[in-house]
């Protein structure tokens, strides 16, 4: 996998993060809220690591 493909995939993940944030606004999530929070944290960690590695 080349660097450009990695950048494109990370950008796609970053764009989907907002959907998870909006999902947290729902009052009917119940215990799923824990999983959504965890997913957001993992995306944030991935983005941070990507920026450290590729300098973007």
PDB file of N, H, CA, C and O in Angstrom:
ATOM      1  N   UNK A   1       0.860  -1.168   0.000  1.00  0.00           N
ATOM      2  CA  UNK A   1       0.000   0.000   0.000  1.00  0.00           C
ATOM      3  C   UNK A   1       0.910   1.237   0.000  1.00  0.00           C
ATOM      4  O   UNK A   1       1.848   1.331   0.792  1.00  0.00           O
ATOM      5  N   UNK A   2       0.623   2.158  -0.879  1.00  0.00           N
ATOM      6  H   UNK A   2      -0.139   2.082  -1.523  1.00  0.00           H
ATOM      7  CA  UNK A   2       1.457   3.354  -0.961  1.00  0.00           C
ATOM      8  C   UNK A   2       0.932   4.454  -0.034  1.00  0.00           C
ATOM      9  O   UNK A   2      -0.179   4.372   0.489  1.00  0.00           O
ATOM     10  N   UNK A   3       1.757   5.480   0.153  1.00  0.00           N
ATOM     11  H   UNK A   3       2.660   5.547  -0.272  1.00  0.00           H
ATOM     12  CA  UNK A   3       1.430   6.556   1.091  1.00  0.00           C
ATOM     13  C   UNK A   3       0.148   7.288   0.701  1.00  0.00           C
ATOM     14  O   UNK A   3      -0.628   7.683   1.571  1.00  0.00           O
ATOM     15  N   UNK A   4      -0.076   7.471  -0.585  1.00  0.00           N
ATOM     16  H   UNK A   4       0.554   7.150  -1.292  1.00  0.00           H
ATOM     17  CA  UNK A   4      -1.278   8.184  -1.032  1.00  0.00           C
ATOM     18  C   UNK A   4      -2.544   7.406  -0.671  1.00  0.00           C
ATOM     19  O   UNK A   4      -3.537   7.998  -0.248  1.00  0.00           O
ATOM     20  N   UNK A   5      -2.512   6.103  -0.834  1.00  0.00           N
ATOM     21  H   UNK A   5      -1.706   5.622  -1.178  1.00  0.00           H
ATOM     22  CA  UNK A   5      -3.662   5.268  -0.481  1.00  0.00           C
ATOM     23  C   UNK A   5      -3.937   5.348   1.018  1.00  0.00           C
ATOM     24  O   UNK A   5      -5.090   5.436   1.439  1.00  0.00           O
ATOM     25  N   UNK A   6      -2.885   5.320   1.811  1.00  0.00           N
ATOM     26  H   UNK A   6      -1.948   5.249   1.469  1.00  0.00           H
ATOM     27  CA  UNK A   6      -3.039   5.434   3.262  1.00  0.00           C
ATOM     28  C   UNK A   6      -3.662   6.779   3.614  1.00  0.00           C
ATOM     29  O   UNK A   6      -4.577   6.847   4.435  1.00  0.00           O
ATOM     30  N   UNK A   7      -3.169   7.848   2.995  1.00  0.00           N
ATOM     31  H   UNK A   7      -2.426   7.793   2.329  1.00  0.00           H
ATOM     32  CA  UNK A   7      -3.719   9.187   3.257  1.00  0.00           C
ATOM     33  C   UNK A   7      -5.213   9.248   2.916  1.00  0.00           C
ATOM     34  O   UNK A   7      -6.005   9.823   3.664  1.00  0.00           O
ATOM     35  N   UNK A   8      -5.584   8.655   1.792  1.00  0.00           N
ATOM     36  H   UNK A   8      -4.941   8.188   1.185  1.00  0.00           H
ATOM     37  CA  UNK A   8      -6.990   8.661   1.370  1.00  0.00           C
ATOM     38  C   UNK A   8      -7.870   7.901   2.360  1.00  0.00           C
ATOM     39  O   UNK A   8      -8.966   8.348   2.700  1.00  0.00           O
ATOM     40  N   UNK A   9      -7.388   6.765   2.813  1.00  0.00           N
ATOM     41  H   UNK A   9      -6.498   6.402   2.537  1.00  0.00           H
ATOM     42  CA  UNK A   9      -8.175   5.967   3.758  1.00  0.00           C
ATOM     43  C   UNK A   9      -8.301   6.651   5.114  1.00  0.00           C
ATOM     44  O   UNK A   9      -9.356   6.601   5.748  1.00  0.00           O
ATOM     45  N   UNK A  10      -7.236   7.280   5.549  1.00  0.00           N
ATOM     46  H   UNK A  10      -6.379   7.320   5.035  1.00  0.00           H
ATOM     47  CA  UNK A  10      -7.288   8.012   6.820  1.00  0.00           C
ATOM     48  C   UNK A  10      -8.240   9.197   6.693  1.00  0.00           C
ATOM     49  O   UNK A  10      -8.985   9.489   7.628  1.00  0.00           O
ATOM     50  N   UNK A  11      -8.227   9.880   5.562  1.00  0.00           N
ATOM     51  H   UNK A  11      -7.621   9.643   4.802  1.00  0.00           H
ATOM     52  CA  UNK A  11      -9.146  11.000   5.349  1.00  0.00           C
ATOM     53  C   UNK A  11     -10.594  10.520   5.372  1.00  0.00           C
ATOM     54  O   UNK A  11     -11.473  11.219   5.877  1.00  0.00           O
ATOM     55  N   UNK A  12     -10.843   9.343   4.834  1.00  0.00           N
ATOM     56  H   UNK A  12     -10.130   8.775   4.424  1.00  0.00           H
ATOM     57  CA  UNK A  12     -12.196   8.781   4.860  1.00  0.00           C
ATOM     58  C   UNK A  12     -12.632   8.480   6.293  1.00  0.00           C
ATOM     59  O   UNK A  12     -13.768   8.761   6.675  1.00  0.00           O
ATOM     60  N   UNK A  13     -11.739   7.917   7.069  1.00  0.00           N
ATOM     61  H   UNK A  13     -10.816   7.689   6.759  1.00  0.00           H
ATOM     62  CA  UNK A  13     -12.033   7.630   8.477  1.00  0.00           C
ATOM     63  C   UNK A  13     -12.312   8.927   9.231  1.00  0.00           C
ATOM     64  O   UNK A  13     -13.250   9.007  10.025  1.00  0.00           O
ATOM     65  N   UNK A  14     -11.489   9.934   8.975  1.00  0.00           N
ATOM     66  H   UNK A  14     -10.727   9.868   8.331  1.00  0.00           H
ATOM     67  CA  UNK A  14     -11.652  11.225   9.642  1.00  0.00           C
ATOM     68  C   UNK A  14     -13.008  11.848   9.309  1.00  0.00           C
ATOM     69  O   UNK A  14     -13.641  12.456  10.173  1.00  0.00           O
ATOM     70  N   UNK A  15     -13.449  11.700   8.074  1.00  0.00           N
ATOM     71  H   UNK A  15     -12.935  11.206   7.373  1.00  0.00           H
ATOM     72  CA  UNK A  15     -14.740  12.275   7.683  1.00  0.00           C
ATOM     73  C   UNK A  15     -15.908  11.553   8.354  1.00  0.00           C
ATOM     74  O   UNK A  15     -16.960  12.155   8.570  1.00  0.00           O
ATOM     75  N   UNK A  16     -15.741  10.293   8.681  1.00  0.00           N
ATOM     76  H   UNK A  16     -14.886   9.803   8.506  1.00  0.00           H
ATOM     77  CA  UNK A  16     -16.817   9.528   9.325  1.00  0.00           C
ATOM     78  C   UNK A  16     -16.869   9.755  10.833  1.00  0.00           C
ATOM     79  O   UNK A  16     -17.857   9.410  11.481  1.00  0.00           O
ATOM     80  N   UNK A  17     -15.817  10.330  11.387  1.00  0.00           N
ATOM     81  H   UNK A  17     -15.014  10.610  10.860  1.00  0.00           H
ATOM     82  CA  UNK A  17     -15.786  10.606  12.826  1.00  0.00           C
ATOM     83  C   UNK A  17     -16.948  11.505  13.232  1.00  0.00           C
ATOM     84  O   UNK A  17     -17.554  11.306  14.284  1.00  0.00           O
ATOM     85  N   UNK A  18     -17.255  12.489  12.399  1.00  0.00           N
ATOM     86  H   UNK A  18     -16.762  12.651  11.544  1.00  0.00           H
ATOM     87  CA  UNK A  18     -18.345  13.421  12.701  1.00  0.00           C
ATOM     88  C   UNK A  18     -19.683  12.697  12.854  1.00  0.00           C
ATOM     89  O   UNK A  18     -20.521  13.109  13.656  1.00  0.00           O
ATOM     90  N   UNK A  19     -19.884  11.637  12.103  1.00  0.00           N
ATOM     91  H   UNK A  19     -19.203  11.302  11.452  1.00  0.00           H
ATOM     92  CA  UNK A  19     -21.120  10.855  12.235  1.00  0.00           C
ATOM     93  C   UNK A  19     -21.232  10.248  13.625  1.00  0.00           C
ATOM     94  O   UNK A  19     -22.316  10.203  14.207  1.00  0.00           O
ATOM     95  N   UNK A  20     -20.122   9.787  14.145  1.00  0.00           N
ATOM     96  H   UNK A  20     -19.242   9.824  13.672  1.00  0.00           H
ATOM     97  CA  UNK A  20     -20.133   9.222  15.494  1.00  0.00           C
ATOM     98  C   UNK A  20     -20.408  10.294  16.537  1.00  0.00           C
ATOM     99  O   UNK A  20     -21.133  10.057  17.504  1.00  0.00           O
ATOM    100  N   UNK A  21     -19.831  11.469  16.342  1.00  0.00           N
ATOM    101  H   UNK A  21     -19.242  11.662  15.557  1.00  0.00           H
ATOM    102  CA  UNK A  21     -20.064  12.568  17.280  1.00  0.00           C
ATOM    103  C   UNK A  21     -21.549  12.937  17.278  1.00  0.00           C
ATOM    104  O   UNK A  21     -22.134  13.167  18.336  1.00  0.00           O
ATOM    105  N   UNK A  22     -22.154  12.995  16.096  1.00  0.00           N
ATOM    106  H   UNK A  22     -21.679  12.809  15.236  1.00  0.00           H
ATOM    107  CA  UNK A  22     -23.589  13.309  16.023  1.00  0.00           C
ATOM    108  C   UNK A  22     -24.428  12.214  16.663  1.00  0.00           C
ATOM    109  O   UNK A  22     -25.477  12.487  17.247  1.00  0.00           O
ATOM    110  N   UNK A  23     -23.965  10.982  16.553  1.00  0.00           N
ATOM    111  H   UNK A  23     -23.112  10.760  16.079  1.00  0.00           H
ATOM    112  CA  UNK A  23     -24.686   9.863  17.155  1.00  0.00           C
ATOM    113  C   UNK A  23     -24.763  10.009  18.672  1.00  0.00           C
ATOM    114  O   UNK A  23     -25.743   9.588  19.287  1.00  0.00           O
ATOM    115  N   UNK A  24     -23.741  10.600  19.273  1.00  0.00           N
ATOM    116  H   UNK A  24     -22.945  10.941  18.773  1.00  0.00           H
ATOM    117  CA  UNK A  24     -23.743  10.801  20.724  1.00  0.00           C
ATOM    118  C   UNK A  24     -24.863  11.735  21.182  1.00  0.00           C
ATOM    119  O   UNK A  24     -25.250  11.705  22.350  1.00  0.00           O
ATOM    120  N   UNK A  25     -25.384  12.558  20.283  1.00  0.00           N
ATOM    121  H   UNK A  25     -25.069  12.582  19.334  1.00  0.00           H
ATOM    122  CA  UNK A  25     -26.479  13.463  20.635  1.00  0.00           C
ATOM    123  C   UNK A  25     -27.808  12.736  20.835  1.00  0.00           C
ATOM    124  O   UNK A  25     -28.751  13.292  21.398  1.00  0.00           O
ATOM    125  N   UNK A  26     -27.871  11.514  20.378  1.00  0.00           N
ATOM    126  H   UNK A  26     -27.105  11.063  19.920  1.00  0.00           H
ATOM    127  CA  UNK A  26     -29.117  10.749  20.514  1.00  0.00           C
ATOM    128  C   UNK A  26     -29.302  10.308  21.962  1.00  0.00           C
ATOM    129  O   UNK A  26     -28.350   9.916  22.636  1.00  0.00           O
ATOM    130  N   UNK A  27     -30.520  10.381  22.412  1.00  0.00           N
ATOM    131  H   UNK A  27     -31.293  10.700  21.864  1.00  0.00           H
ATOM    132  CA  UNK A  27     -30.808  10.015  23.805  1.00  0.00           C
ATOM    133  C   UNK A  27     -31.131   8.529  23.976  1.00  0.00           C
ATOM    134  O   UNK A  27     -31.221   8.033  25.099  1.00  0.00           O
ATOM    135  N   UNK A  28     -31.305   7.825  22.862  1.00  0.00           N
ATOM    136  H   UNK A  28     -31.232   8.228  21.949  1.00  0.00           H
ATOM    137  CA  UNK A  28     -31.734   6.425  22.941  1.00  0.00           C
ATOM    138  C   UNK A  28     -30.590   5.426  22.727  1.00  0.00           C
ATOM    139  O   UNK A  28     -30.838   4.281  22.350  1.00  0.00           O
ATOM    140  N   UNK A  29     -29.364   5.839  22.958  1.00  0.00           N
ATOM    141  H   UNK A  29     -29.162   6.770  23.264  1.00  0.00           H
ATOM    142  CA  UNK A  29     -28.228   4.950  22.720  1.00  0.00           C
ATOM    143  C   UNK A  29     -28.034   3.904  23.816  1.00  0.00           C
ATOM    144  O   UNK A  29     -27.593   2.787  23.545  1.00  0.00           O
ATOM    145  N   UNK A  30     -28.356   4.260  25.017  1.00  0.00           N
ATOM    146  H   UNK A  30     -28.714   5.167  25.237  1.00  0.00           H
ATOM    147  CA  UNK A  30     -28.146   3.323  26.123  1.00  0.00           C
ATOM    148  C   UNK A  30     -26.670   3.000  26.286  1.00  0.00           C
ATOM    149  O   UNK A  30     -25.818   3.888  26.259  1.00  0.00           O
ATOM    150  N   UNK A  31     -26.380   1.708  26.456  1.00  0.00           N
ATOM    151  H   UNK A  31     -27.072   0.987  26.478  1.00  0.00           H
ATOM    152  CA  UNK A  31     -24.997   1.297  26.669  1.00  0.00           C
ATOM    153  C   UNK A  31     -24.162   1.377  25.391  1.00  0.00           C
ATOM    154  O   UNK A  31     -22.936   1.286  25.456  1.00  0.00           O
ATOM    155  N   UNK A  32     -24.786   1.542  24.257  1.00  0.00           N
ATOM    156  H   UNK A  32     -25.782   1.615  24.204  1.00  0.00           H
ATOM    157  CA  UNK A  32     -24.055   1.716  23.003  1.00  0.00           C
ATOM    158  C   UNK A  32     -23.207   2.984  23.022  1.00  0.00           C
ATOM    159  O   UNK A  32     -22.228   3.101  22.284  1.00  0.00           O
ATOM    160  N   UNK A  33     -23.591   3.920  23.865  1.00  0.00           N
ATOM    161  H   UNK A  33     -24.386   3.824  24.464  1.00  0.00           H
ATOM    162  CA  UNK A  33     -22.837   5.175  24.011  1.00  0.00           C
ATOM    163  C   UNK A  33     -21.374   4.894  24.379  1.00  0.00           C
ATOM    164  O   UNK A  33     -20.475   5.606  23.931  1.00  0.00           O
ATOM    165  N   UNK A  34     -21.139   3.874  25.184  1.00  0.00           N
ATOM    166  H   UNK A  34     -21.869   3.296  25.548  1.00  0.00           H
ATOM    167  CA  UNK A  34     -19.779   3.499  25.570  1.00  0.00           C
ATOM    168  C   UNK A  34     -18.976   3.093  24.337  1.00  0.00           C
ATOM    169  O   UNK A  34     -17.820   3.490  24.185  1.00  0.00           O
ATOM    170  N   UNK A  35     -19.586   2.305  23.463  1.00  0.00           N
ATOM    171  H   UNK A  35     -20.525   1.982  23.587  1.00  0.00           H
ATOM    172  CA  UNK A  35     -18.901   1.859  22.251  1.00  0.00           C
ATOM    173  C   UNK A  35     -18.639   3.013  21.291  1.00  0.00           C
ATOM    174  O   UNK A  35     -17.583   3.067  20.660  1.00  0.00           O
ATOM    175  N   UNK A  36     -19.578   3.923  21.179  1.00  0.00           N
ATOM    176  H   UNK A  36     -20.436   3.879  21.692  1.00  0.00           H
ATOM    177  CA  UNK A  36     -19.408   5.080  20.301  1.00  0.00           C
ATOM    178  C   UNK A  36     -18.269   5.958  20.830  1.00  0.00           C
ATOM    179  O   UNK A  36     -17.428   6.418  20.058  1.00  0.00           O
ATOM    180  N   UNK A  37     -18.245   6.186  22.127  1.00  0.00           N
ATOM    181  H   UNK A  37     -18.929   5.813  22.754  1.00  0.00           H
ATOM    182  CA  UNK A  37     -17.154   6.955  22.728  1.00  0.00           C
ATOM    183  C   UNK A  37     -15.804   6.286  22.470  1.00  0.00           C
ATOM    184  O   UNK A  37     -14.825   6.952  22.133  1.00  0.00           O
ATOM    185  N   UNK A  38     -15.763   4.978  22.630  1.00  0.00           N
ATOM    186  H   UNK A  38     -16.558   4.436  22.904  1.00  0.00           H
ATOM    187  CA  UNK A  38     -14.521   4.229  22.398  1.00  0.00           C
ATOM    188  C   UNK A  38     -14.084   4.348  20.945  1.00  0.00           C
ATOM    189  O   UNK A  38     -12.896   4.512  20.667  1.00  0.00           O
ATOM    190  N   UNK A  39     -15.025   4.267  20.023  1.00  0.00           N
ATOM    191  H   UNK A  39     -15.990   4.133  20.249  1.00  0.00           H
ATOM    192  CA  UNK A  39     -14.691   4.393  18.602  1.00  0.00           C
ATOM    193  C   UNK A  39     -14.112   5.771  18.301  1.00  0.00           C
ATOM    194  O   UNK A  39     -13.142   5.888  17.551  1.00  0.00           O
ATOM    195  N   UNK A  40     -14.697   6.803  18.876  1.00  0.00           N
ATOM    196  H   UNK A  40     -15.484   6.708  19.485  1.00  0.00           H
ATOM    197  CA  UNK A  40     -14.192   8.161  18.668  1.00  0.00           C
ATOM    198  C   UNK A  40     -12.773   8.287  19.228  1.00  0.00           C
ATOM    199  O   UNK A  40     -11.901   8.874  18.588  1.00  0.00           O
ATOM    200  N   UNK A  41     -12.548   7.744  20.403  1.00  0.00           N
ATOM    201  H   UNK A  41     -13.257   7.267  20.923  1.00  0.00           H
ATOM    202  CA  UNK A  41     -11.209   7.791  21.001  1.00  0.00           C
ATOM    203  C   UNK A  41     -10.190   7.071  20.133  1.00  0.00           C
ATOM    204  O   UNK A  41      -9.069   7.550  19.961  1.00  0.00           O
ATOM    205  N   UNK A  42     -10.573   5.921  19.584  1.00  0.00           N
ATOM    206  H   UNK A  42     -11.483   5.532  19.724  1.00  0.00           H
ATOM    207  CA  UNK A  42      -9.652   5.159  18.747  1.00  0.00           C
ATOM    208  C   UNK A  42      -9.369   5.886  17.432  1.00  0.00           C
ATOM    209  O   UNK A  42      -8.242   5.861  16.938  1.00  0.00           O
ATOM    210  N   UNK A  43     -10.377   6.525  16.873  1.00  0.00           N
ATOM    211  H   UNK A  43     -11.293   6.545  17.274  1.00  0.00           H
ATOM    212  CA  UNK A  43     -10.159   7.318  15.655  1.00  0.00           C
ATOM    213  C   UNK A  43      -9.214   8.472  15.970  1.00  0.00           C
ATOM    214  O   UNK A  43      -8.296   8.750  15.199  1.00  0.00           O
ATOM    215  N   UNK A  44      -9.433   9.139  17.091  1.00  0.00           N
ATOM    216  H   UNK A  44     -10.179   8.912  17.717  1.00  0.00           H
ATOM    217  CA  UNK A  44      -8.554  10.245  17.480  1.00  0.00           C
ATOM    218  C   UNK A  44      -7.108   9.768  17.652  1.00  0.00           C
ATOM    219  O   UNK A  44      -6.172  10.447  17.230  1.00  0.00           O
ATOM    220  N   UNK A  45      -6.934   8.597  18.272  1.00  0.00           N
ATOM    221  H   UNK A  45      -7.695   8.045  18.614  1.00  0.00           H
ATOM    222  CA  UNK A  45      -5.596   8.036  18.438  1.00  0.00           C
ATOM    223  C   UNK A  45      -4.967   7.719  17.082  1.00  0.00           C
ATOM    224  O   UNK A  45      -3.787   7.992  16.862  1.00  0.00           O
ATOM    225  N   UNK A  46      -5.750   7.146  16.183  1.00  0.00           N
ATOM    226  H   UNK A  46      -6.709   6.924  16.362  1.00  0.00           H
ATOM    227  CA  UNK A  46      -5.262   6.823  14.852  1.00  0.00           C
ATOM    228  C   UNK A  46      -4.829   8.077  14.104  1.00  0.00           C
ATOM    229  O   UNK A  46      -3.771   8.100  13.476  1.00  0.00           O
ATOM    230  N   UNK A  47      -5.652   9.118  14.175  1.00  0.00           N
ATOM    231  H   UNK A  47      -6.512   9.099  14.685  1.00  0.00           H
ATOM    232  CA  UNK A  47      -5.335  10.360  13.483  1.00  0.00           C
ATOM    233  C   UNK A  47      -4.074  11.013  14.055  1.00  0.00           C
ATOM    234  O   UNK A  47      -3.245  11.543  13.316  1.00  0.00           O
ATOM    235  N   UNK A  48      -3.948  10.963  15.364  1.00  0.00           N
ATOM    236  H   UNK A  48      -4.622  10.532  15.964  1.00  0.00           H
ATOM    237  CA  UNK A  48      -2.760  11.531  16.006  1.00  0.00           C
ATOM    238  C   UNK A  48      -1.501  10.771  15.587  1.00  0.00           C
ATOM    239  O   UNK A  48      -0.476  11.378  15.276  1.00  0.00           O
ATOM    240  N   UNK A  49      -1.584   9.460  15.580  1.00  0.00           N
ATOM    241  H   UNK A  49      -2.417   8.967  15.833  1.00  0.00           H
ATOM    242  CA  UNK A  49      -0.439   8.636  15.178  1.00  0.00           C
ATOM    243  C   UNK A  49      -0.101   8.860  13.709  1.00  0.00           C
ATOM    244  O   UNK A  49       1.073   8.922  13.345  1.00  0.00           O
ATOM    245  N   UNK A  50      -1.106   8.980  12.875  1.00  0.00           N
ATOM    246  H   UNK A  50      -2.060   8.929  13.171  1.00  0.00           H
ATOM    247  CA  UNK A  50      -0.900   9.253  11.463  1.00  0.00           C
ATOM    248  C   UNK A  50      -0.164  10.574  11.263  1.00  0.00           C
ATOM    249  O   UNK A  50       0.779  10.665  10.477  1.00  0.00           O
ATOM    250  N   UNK A  51      -0.609  11.583  11.982  1.00  0.00           N
ATOM    251  H   UNK A  51      -1.374  11.508  12.621  1.00  0.00           H
ATOM    252  CA  UNK A  51       0.015  12.909  11.845  1.00  0.00           C
ATOM    253  C   UNK A  51       1.458  12.881  12.339  1.00  0.00           C
ATOM    254  O   UNK A  51       2.326  13.532  11.758  1.00  0.00           O
ATOM    255  N   UNK A  52       1.718  12.129  13.408  1.00  0.00           N
ATOM    256  H   UNK A  52       1.013  11.600  13.880  1.00  0.00           H
ATOM    257  CA  UNK A  52       3.104  12.013  13.892  1.00  0.00           C
ATOM    258  C   UNK A  52       3.985  11.274  12.887  1.00  0.00           C
ATOM    259  O   UNK A  52       5.154  11.612  12.701  1.00  0.00           O
ATOM    260  N   UNK A  53       3.414  10.273  12.250  1.00  0.00           N
ATOM    261  H   UNK A  53       2.465   9.998  12.401  1.00  0.00           H
ATOM    262  CA  UNK A  53       4.196   9.447  11.326  1.00  0.00           C
ATOM    263  C   UNK A  53       4.414  10.133   9.984  1.00  0.00           C
ATOM    264  O   UNK A  53       5.525  10.134   9.453  1.00  0.00           O
ATOM    265  N   UNK A  54       3.350  10.717   9.439  1.00  0.00           N
ATOM    266  H   UNK A  54       2.448  10.717   9.870  1.00  0.00           H
ATOM    267  CA  UNK A  54       3.424  11.294   8.101  1.00  0.00           C
ATOM    268  C   UNK A  54       3.541  12.805   8.093  1.00  0.00           C
ATOM    269  O   UNK A  54       3.738  13.407   7.038  1.00  0.00           O
ATOM    270  N   UNK A  55       3.421  13.421   9.256  1.00  0.00           N
ATOM    271  H   UNK A  55       3.261  12.931  10.113  1.00  0.00           H
ATOM    272  CA  UNK A  55       3.582  14.870   9.341  1.00  0.00           C
ATOM    273  C   UNK A  55       2.475  15.670   8.703  1.00  0.00           C
ATOM    274  O   UNK A  55       2.717  16.785   8.241  1.00  0.00           O
ATOM    275  N   UNK A  56       1.276  15.143   8.662  1.00  0.00           N
ATOM    276  H   UNK A  56       1.080  14.237   9.037  1.00  0.00           H
ATOM    277  CA  UNK A  56       0.137  15.866   8.073  1.00  0.00           C
ATOM    278  C   UNK A  56      -0.696  16.472   9.146  1.00  0.00           C
ATOM    279  O   UNK A  56      -1.701  17.122   8.856  1.00  0.00           O
TER     280      UNK A  56
END
